[in-house]
Amino acid sequence: MLKRIPFLLIVLLLAGSAHAQEIQARLTVMASKVSSKVDKNIFNSLQTTLSNFINGRKWTKDVFQPNEKIQCNFLLNIDQELGNNMYKAKLTIQAARPIYSSTYESPIINFMDDEVTFRWVEFQPVEFNENRVQGNDPGAANLPAVIAYYINIILGFDYGSFSLRGGDEYFKRAWNIVNNAPESREIAGWKSFDGLRNRYWLAENLNSNRFALIHDALYSYYRSGMDLFYENEDEARSGIMNSLNFLNTVNSENPNSMIMQFFFQGKSSELVKVFSKANPELKNRARDLLSKLDLSSSPAYKELR
């Protein structure tokens, strides 16, 4: 069963359906920390504008049927007004991936970016051109660049979970955004020196040969693992264990990398359920590996006894 249907084939078979979008996102803007002197209605306008930007834009050349759209959530929590219509915010990104022969959706991305600075004037258009990421005003261009970056990360993970290296095109697009990102004194998160856990390092890891096994791990986790649970639980656990072995190799060669943290965020509950009914030997191996690879969730894996 293929999830992504070639664009040209769909055009030939179903003329008129070529405008179906890929993303079905719920975007929420919260501005409770912004001064009461600022008219909060402008953030309602921002929420509507960003929702239309994400859900109304074609991000790939493929056609998605309504039940194939990628489900995701964006929460833009505005922390601070910087003056001159500039704001600083945190952006939480969540995306899920359906599992074959079930109603279950696996959390494929669950991440918070705490360095989102942008300019917003009510009713201004939200524009993004991957050939001119900087735009005319870096402040105004930064938010759509950040959103487009994470849409490509979501697409890369989704495609890569169905086809080995299937997400490479979108990871490259994210890297292109990093390399051409808006620049100003207030903007951060796009440079290697901005920190160890930012947009630069995530895209760098996903495009570097040093982390090539990450793509094998992503594919094995889903296509040789989660998607097989309905048919054969033991084989599915074996596929997920292979994924953990790939990740262990990556971690040994590249300790404390951002991609390792990114991969595991939101997955601890799922992994505990996956291995809770495994045989004692496999359960112990999984617990030991997971406690090493996903340190922040190590208490959760103590349940695997």
Residue pairs with C-beta under 8 A, 6 or more apart in sequence:
1 100
2 162
3 68
3 162
4 62
4 64
4 68
4 159
4 162
4 163
4 166
5 62
5 63
5 65
6 62
7 18
7 61
7 62
7 63
10 17
10 18
10 63
11 18
11 63
14 63
17 63
18 63
19 58
20 63
20 64
20 65
20 66
21 55
21 56
21 57
21 58
21 59
21 64
21 69
22 58
22 59
22 60
22 62
22 64
22 69
22 70
22 155
23 54
23 55
23 59
23 69
23 70
23 72
23 151
23 154
24 55
24 69
24 70
24 71
24 72
25 51
25 54
25 55
25 71
25 72
25 73
25 74
26 51
26 72
26 73
26 74
27 47
27 50
27 51
27 54
27 73
27 74
27 75
27 76
28 47
28 73
28 74
28 75
28 76
29 43
29 44
29 46
29 47
29 50
29 76
29 78
30 75
30 76
30 77
30 78
31 38
31 40
31 43
31 78
33 77
33 78
33 79
33 80
34 40
34 43
34 78
34 80
34 81
34 87
35 81
38 81
39 122
41 122
42 120
42 121
42 122
43 78
45 122
45 123
46 76
46 120
46 122
47 76
49 125
49 126
50 74
50 76
50 126
50 143
50 147
53 126
53 128
53 144
53 147
54 74
54 147
54 151
59 151
59 152
59 155
60 155
60 170
64 70
70 95
70 97
70 154
70 155
70 158
71 95
71 96
71 105
72 93
72 94
72 95
72 96
72 109
72 154
73 92
73 93
73 94
73 95
74 91
74 92
74 93
74 94
74 147
74 150
75 91
75 92
76 89
76 90
76 91
76 116
77 89
77 90
77 91
77 92
78 87
78 88
78 89
79 88
79 89
79 90
80 87
80 88
81 87
82 88
82 117
82 186
84 119
85 119
85 120
85 121
85 139
86 117
86 118
86 119
86 139
86 186
87 117
87 118
87 119
87 120
88 116
88 117
88 186
89 116
89 117
89 118
90 112
90 113
90 114
90 116
91 112
91 113
91 116
91 146
91 150
92 111
92 112
92 113
93 109
93 110
93 111
93 112
93 113
93 150
93 153
93 154
94 107
94 109
94 110
94 111
94 266
95 107
95 108
95 109
95 154
95 157
95 158
96 105
96 106
96 107
96 108
97 105
97 106
97 108
97 157
97 158
97 161
97 222
98 104
98 105
98 106
99 105
99 106
99 222
99 226
99 227
99 229
100 227
100 230
101 227
101 230
101 231
102 229
102 230
106 222
106 226
106 267
106 270
107 266
107 267
107 270
108 154
108 157
108 158
108 161
109 153
109 154
109 157
109 262
109 265
109 266
110 265
110 266
110 267
111 262
111 265
113 146
113 150
113 189
113 198
113 199
115 188
115 189
115 194
115 195
115 198
116 142
116 143
116 146
116 189
117 139
117 142
117 186
117 187
117 188
118 139
118 140
118 142
118 143
118 146
119 137
119 139
119 140
119 142
120 140
120 143
121 140
124 140
126 143
126 144
127 135
127 141
127 144
128 141
128 144
128 145
128 147
128 148
129 135
130 148
130 173
130 176
130 177
132 180
133 141
133 145
133 176
133 177
133 180
133 181
133 182
134 141
134 180
134 181
134 182
134 183
135 141
135 144
135 145
135 182
138 182
138 183
138 184
138 187
139 182
139 184
139 186
139 187
141 182
142 181
142 182
142 184
142 187
145 177
145 181
145 182
146 189
146 199
148 177
149 174
149 177
149 178
149 199
149 203
152 170
152 171
152 173
152 174
152 177
153 170
153 171
153 174
153 202
153 203
153 206
155 167
155 170
156 167
156 168
156 169
156 170
156 171
156 174
156 206
157 167
157 218
158 167
159 166
159 167
159 169
159 170
160 166
160 167
160 168
160 215
160 218
160 219
161 167
161 218
161 219
161 221
161 222
161 223
162 222
162 223
163 219
164 215
164 216
164 219
165 215
165 219
166 219
167 215
167 218
168 215
171 203
171 206
171 207
172 207
174 199
174 202
174 203
174 206
175 203
175 204
175 206
175 207
177 203
178 190
178 199
178 200
178 203
178 204
181 187
181 190
181 199
182 190
183 190
188 194
188 195
188 198
189 195
189 198
189 199
189 200
190 198
190 199
190 200
191 198
191 200
192 200
192 201
192 204
194 200
195 201
196 256
196 258
197 258
197 261
198 258
201 257
201 258
202 258
202 259
202 262
205 211
205 214
205 254
205 257
205 258
205 259
206 214
206 259
210 253
210 254
211 250
211 254
211 257
211 259
213 246
213 247
213 249
213 250
214 246
214 247
214 250
214 259
214 263
216 243
216 246
217 243
217 244
217 246
217 247
217 250
217 263
218 243
218 263
220 239
220 240
220 242
220 243
220 246
221 239
221 240
221 243
223 239
224 236
224 238
224 239
224 240
224 242
224 243
225 236
225 237
225 238
225 239
225 240
225 242
225 243
225 274
226 236
226 240
226 274
227 236
228 235
228 236
228 239
229 236
233 277
236 274
237 274
237 275
237 278
237 282
240 271
240 274
240 275
241 282
241 285
241 286
244 286
244 289
244 290
244 293
245 289
247 260
247 263
247 293
248 289
248 292
248 293
250 257
250 259
250 260
251 257
251 260
251 292
251 293
254 260
260 293
260 294
261 296
264 293
264 294
264 296
264 297
267 294
268 290
268 294
268 297
268 300
268 301
269 300
271 286
271 290
271 301
272 300
272 301
272 303
272 304
274 286
275 282
275 283
275 286
275 287
275 304
276 283
276 303
276 304
278 286
283 304
283 305
284 304
286 301
286 304
287 301
287 302
287 304
287 305
290 297
290 298
290 301
290 304
291 298
291 301
291 302
294 301
